[in-house]
């Protein structure tokens, strides 16, 4: 039987990113610490933000230890970590967000990288040219030098194969886990407290995700404008420049649109439970975590029938074209008017999320770590 492993992680996102890659990193590290406490875990990060990530016990943090490296954090992360990983006598190094440090392949440490998506290649118009070049260089380097690649969906696996010409047997699909908080029960008092805190109406539709073009919130607003349902829309997400293009529609809809920019997971769980439904009609995702979060919290989901969204929603979501205002409108009306169908999606959604629980996720991760280590 394989020994307990010493595993290092690129933990920058766990401490510095509020959502997305940050959630993936935090969920991974917390779950490993809980379900596989006998292994040793080392977190490499240029900075620690305690309020964002309460460190589980038994994890060791490694940071820049002198003025120059602290002043040059990106270079420390890119060029110094391989040396530090070797000194820590790691068995495995896992880049949780598309990257591996330069030289890791020369240390004798087995390396794994998680690829979430290659959206910058599929939708180059959404990114600055300089950013695209940086991402392409870093992601491709990581895929080429890694001993193994974890893709968070079949969609992402196929993109790695197509765009980087990586052999399929070098890639495993391991769906990410849901933060256990979204399964937690909430009392009526707790729900009402959250409703009052954010000024939420009695009934509303919910949208969760960064407010950017790819998330396609404009189509939801158009459906609201053209439909006869009167439920307001609550949008939870970080704003971008794309917000400016939505302002005319938001102004026209008036108080039917409520925008919240920062909501912690405890409150988000309660808001999922308060919502009539969650709508997530992105045009492309690496996975689409809010779909599974909403289902875990008991909120039925309308989502896109393209990209990885059907992988996340399984047979428990209502699927629409991300290009059809009429399909979105009809789907919303169906879930509002048909209580039986609404309840059916709630039950099926909860069952679907069992695929993404933390114990199942970390079991797959640990099997992958041990398999790669044993192949040395």
Number of C-alpha atoms within 10 A of each C-alpha: 5 8 10 13 17 16 22 27 25 24 25 22 22 29 22 18 17 17 19 16 18 21 22 22 25 24 20 21 22 20 24 23 19 15 14 15 14 14 15 18 22 21 21 23 22 25 17 19 13 10 8 15 19 13 20 14 10 14 17 14 17 20 19 20 9 8 8 10 16 15 12 12 17 12 14 20 22 15 16 18 25 22 15 15 23 16 10 14 14 21 22 23 28 24 25 25 22 25 24 30 24 18 14 22 17 12 15 13 21 23 28 27 26 25 26 24 23 21 17 17 16 12 11 13 10 14 13 10 12 8 12 17 13 10 17 16 12 17 21 18 17 26 26 15 19 22 20 22 29 25 26 23 26 19 22 24 24 16 21 24 15 12 13 15 13 18 10 13 8 15 24 19 17 20 22 28 25 26 24 15 16 23 18 13 12 15 10 11 9 13 17 15 14 18 17 11 10 14 10 18 17 12 14 21 20 23 26 23 20 18 23 20 17 17 19 17 24 22 19 21 21 18 20 23 17 12 16 10 14 11 17 20 25 21 21 20 18 18 15 11 10 13 16 10 12 16 12 11 15 20 11 12 16 11 10 17 19 18 16 13 13 12 15 10 14 13 19 20 25 24 24 25 22 24 22 21 26 26 25 25 29 24 19 22 22 23 25 25 23 21 26 33 27 31 30 30 26 25 27 32 32 23 26 25 20 18 18 20 27 19 18 26 28 17 14 23 25 23 21 21 16 22 14 13 21 16 15 27 22 14 19 25 14 14 20 16 12 10 10 10 14 19 15 13 23 23 16 18 27 21 15 19 23 15 18 22 18 21 17 17 20 25 15 14 19 16 11 18 21 17 12 17 18 12 8 10
